[in-house]
Amino acid sequence: MTPAQTTRLLPQAYRPLFAHAGFKRLLPALAASDLGDGMSVVAVAWLAIEIAPPGRSGLLLGTALAAYALPGALGALLFGRLLRRLPAARLLAADSRIRAVLLGCVPVAWAAGLLHPVLYVALLAGSSVLHAWGNAGRYSLVAQMLAPEQRLAANALLSSSVSASIVIGPALAGFLAAVISPAWLIGLDALSFAVLAVQVGRVRAPGGEAATEPKPGPKPGSEAGSEAGSEAGSTSEAGTEAGTKAQGGAVTGSDRPSAGLQLLRRQPELLGVLALTWFFNFLYGPAEVALPLHVTDDLHAGAGLLGLYWALFGAGAVLGGLAAGALRRFPLWPVTLGIVAGWGFALVPFGLGASAPVTLACFTLGGLIYGPFTALSYTLFQERTPAAWLTTVLAARSAALLTAGPVGTALGGPLIALMGPRGVLAASGIATVALAAVGAAVRIRSTRRPESRPVHGSGPCGGAARP
């Protein structure tokens, strides 16, 4: 079967993506790094348990998981003046190189017998310092390469790649952990980032821009520039300033580190999505710490079962993510709040003493419900933000969200000491359902005030993106 015949088998929304040379070259490299991260879901946690001092496994586990993400928020703020002027491809490549080097040091230190818990946490922390900018570069680069009507499908593929890596990665890690140390699995993750760094270099022009040049932005003061500024919820002056200072995704805007957050504050709808997502990720954090200990302490099982949990979650998320295109005509907020509540309900059976088959089914359903969330969220930000500000805003979004999960995971250790793994999983689910209820109440109240309605513009779900 020829590539053209294979492309015709794809849903209509995805066919143009595989006819785009730059995107077709980049997607496999992104998938490789996602697979490495999927293996690290098990490997980082399992290695922390292996090297932890007696009685300290929960504390080190929470610290290691937090170190793997939290410094990215600091990097987004501390390096904003330096990095926001770089093209998206350079940001993605820089993050990939740092992760490749520092994560690669983990198996080397382990093999030499030097992997002290402090060194382990330090290497994980250093590897994540540019994570917010790398993640922003990934989605900004895709937005530059593709037409606006192709972005939701592209974001669905990227989020489905992450979900698929959670199907394959943890299952593969669970199998390999019975043969080799999880330190070597982290080394494979480092190798995947090295592959991504090389491939990103191949989709850049000699000048450092993406190989597929974006369409020129509107001229300062033009009608299109003013319209873009108004769609972003900012003044036309902000849109013009960004347009005059940036071309081809090299985002500048203000030199202040908080520029992206200031723009978000002018967008009530984007800020609301960001706030809901922050608390969603925060409440998920303790569950991520509790699940490995639930497997070892409550179910008396090993890494294979932990890998199976994440694999089934990822399988559901892949199906849900690929279905994101079917949600274009549904209102954004009911869909978003339904996803949050559905995930919370999926965790409650853990606290009721349900058997492993039942909780495995619940985790799978939770993945299916969560699947479309990432694609919808990123598409909304891409469509409501002026092109010249996109990398800065997405970095600010990533920085804000990177503080949520790690703070939750850091609290997971003490909470497990008080409530046990099952109690923490149940409490996380109940609190997440309550978050959805609070979000619905706030949304209903805000829609009754005309002045609180978001600005008009297309959302990720089409013209009916708002209730």
Stockholm file with secondary structure:
# STOCKHOLM 1.0

chainA/1-467         MTPAQTTRLLPQAYRPLFAHAGFKRLLPALAASDLGDGMSVVAVAWLAIEIAPPGRSGLLLGTALAAYALPGALGALLFGRLLRRLPAARLLAADSRIRAVLLGCVPVAWAAGLLHPVLYVALLAGSSVLHAWGNAGRYSLVAQMLAPEQRLAANALLSSSVSASIVIGPALAGFLAAVISPAWLIGLDALSFAVLAVQVGRVRAPGGEAATEPKPGPKPGSEAGSEAGSEAGSTSEAGTEAGTKAQGGAVTGSDRPSAGLQLLRRQPELLGVLALTWFFNFLYGPAEVALPLHVTDDLHAGAGLLGLYWALFGAGAVLGGLAAGALRRFPLWPVTLGIVAGWGFALVPFGLGASAPVTLACFTLGGLIYGPFTALSYTLFQERTPAAWLTTVLAARSAALLTAGPVGTALGGPLIALMGPRGVLAASGIATVALAAVGAAVRIRSTRRPESRPVHGSGPCGGAARP
#=GR chainA/1-467 SS CCHHHHHHTSCGGGHHHHTCHHHHHHHHHHHHHHHHHHHHHHHHHHHHHHHSCTTCHHHHHHHHHHHTTTHHHHHHHHTHHHHTTSCHHHHHHHHHHHHHHHHHHHHHHHHTTCCCHHHHHHHHHHHTTTHHHHHHHHHHHHHHHSCGGGHHHHHHHHHHHHHHHHHHHHHHHHHHTTTSCHHHHHHHHHHHHHHHHHHHHHTBCTTSSBSSCCCCCCCTTCHHHHHHHHHTTSCHHHHHHHHHHCCTTCCCSCSSTTHHHHHHHTCHHHHHHHHHHHHHHHHHHHHHHHHHHIIIIISCCCHHHHHHHHHHHHHHHHHHHHGGGGGTTSCHHHHHHHHHHHHHHHHHHHHTTCCHHHHHHHHHHHHHHHTTHHHHHHHHHHHHSCGGGHHHHHHHHHHHHHTHHHHHHHHHHHHHHHHHHHHHHHHHHHHHHHHHHHHHHHHHHHHTSGGGSCCCCCBTTBTTCCC
#=GC SS_cons         CCHHHHHHTSCGGGHHHHTCHHHHHHHHHHHHHHHHHHHHHHHHHHHHHHHSCTTCHHHHHHHHHHHTTTHHHHHHHHTHHHHTTSCHHHHHHHHHHHHHHHHHHHHHHHHTTCCCHHHHHHHHHHHTTTHHHHHHHHHHHHHHHSCGGGHHHHHHHHHHHHHHHHHHHHHHHHHHTTTSCHHHHHHHHHHHHHHHHHHHHHTBCTTSSBSSCCCCCCCTTCHHHHHHHHHTTSCHHHHHHHHHHCCTTCCCSCSSTTHHHHHHHTCHHHHHHHHHHHHHHHHHHHHHHHHHHIIIIISCCCHHHHHHHHHHHHHHHHHHHHGGGGGTTSCHHHHHHHHHHHHHHHHHHHHTTCCHHHHHHHHHHHHHHHTTHHHHHHHHHHHHSCGGGHHHHHHHHHHHHHTHHHHHHHHHHHHHHHHHHHHHHHHHHHHHHHHHHHHHHHHHHHHTSGGGSCCCCCBTTBTTCCC
//
